[in-house]
Amino acid sequence: QAQLVESGGGLVQPGGSLRLSCAASGSIPTRNVMGWYRQVPGKERELVATLASWGTTNYADSVKGRFTISRDNGKNTVILQMNSLKPEDTAVYYCNVRYGVGLSSLLWGQGTQVTVSS
């Protein structure tokens, strides 16, 4: 059964950095889009960044220039390097992957907490 396993969240001071990792296992085609979303209580889950296996990236305006998404296609792993973190980046971060016909199949990770606070 396919699943995503995330790691790397935690507490960091404003201006600091964190690195999130997400590893996909199971029957996930190599042609896919992996990405990160985040959610705070009372708000909808929002896009942070996505990276397709063919190289196309997409970033939320709020993280451009600070966050970098990368992936290891051979390992179906996606990394989110977060620099210059701000308190408003505090959220639960979720990894996801879209795959299959029309990229219509969707899988979410369990989420990892990122807290930016002094």
ZAMARGU-4260 file (C-alpha; in steps of 0.2 Angstrom, whole numbers, plus 5000, padded with zeros to 4 digits):
<rodrens>
0) 5000/5000/5000 | 5007/5017/4995 | 5011/5029/5009 | 5021/5045/5013 | 5032/5047/5028
5) 5037/5065/5033 | 5051/5070/5044 | 5060/5086/5049 | 5048/5097/5058 | 5051/5106/5074
10) 5054/5123/5083 | 5065/5136/5076 | 5068/5154/5080 | 5063/5168/5067 | 5076/5169/5053
15) 5081/5151/5056 | 5080/5136/5044 | 5072/5119/5044 | 5072/5105/5031 | 5057/5094/5029
20) 5058/5077/5020 | 5045/5066/5013 | 5048/5048/5007 | 5035/5039/4996 | 5034/5020/4996
25) 5023/5008/4988 | 5015/5008/4971 | 5017/5026/4965 | 5021/5029/4947 | 5037/5038/4944
30) 5028/5051/4934 | 5020/5061/4948 | 5019/5078/4957 | 5025/5079/4974 | 5023/5094/4985
35) 5020/5102/5002 | 5005/5111/5009 | 5002/5118/5026 | 4987/5122/5038 | 4984/5132/5053
40) 4969/5129/5064 | 4954/5137/5057 | 4961/5140/5040 | 4961/5129/5024 | 4976/5119/5019
45) 4986/5130/5007 | 4999/5126/4994 | 5018/5129/4999 | 5027/5121/4984 | 5026/5107/4972
50) 5038/5099/4960 | 5034/5087/4946 | 5045/5073/4941 | 5047/5081/4924 | 5054/5097/4933
55) 5040/5110/4934 | 5040/5119/4951 | 5026/5130/4959 | 5028/5140/4974 | 5016/5151/4985
60) 5021/5169/4983 | 5023/5170/5002 | 5038/5158/5002 | 5046/5162/4985 | 5065/5166/4988
65) 5065/5158/5005 | 5059/5140/5002 | 5067/5128/4990 | 5059/5111/4985 | 5069/5097/4977
70) 5067/5079/4974 | 5076/5063/4971 | 5066/5054/4958 | 5075/5037/4960 | 5069/5037/4979
75) 5053/5046/4976 | 5058/5058/4990 | 5054/5077/4991 | 5063/5089/5001 | 5058/5106/5007
80) 5072/5118/5013 | 5065/5132/5022 | 5076/5147/5026 | 5073/5164/5034 | 5058/5157/5043
85) 5045/5169/5050 | 5032/5166/5064 | 5018/5166/5050 | 5026/5150/5043 | 5020/5141/5059
90) 5009/5127/5053 | 5007/5109/5051 | 5015/5104/5035 | 5009/5090/5024 | 5017/5081/5010
95) 5007/5075/4996 | 5009/5066/4979 | 4997/5066/4964 | 4999/5052/4951 | 4990/5041/4939
100) 4979/5046/4924 | 4976/5065/4924 | 4986/5065/4941 | 4969/5062/4949 | 4976/5050/4962
105) 4981/5059/4978 | 4990/5053/4994 | 4993/5064/5009 | 5006/5061/5023 | 5002/5062/5041
110) 5009/5080/5044 | 5023/5087/5053 | 5022/5103/5065 | 5033/5118/5061 | 5034/5131/5074
115) 5043/5148/5072 | 5045/5157/5088 | 5057/5166/5099
</rodrens>
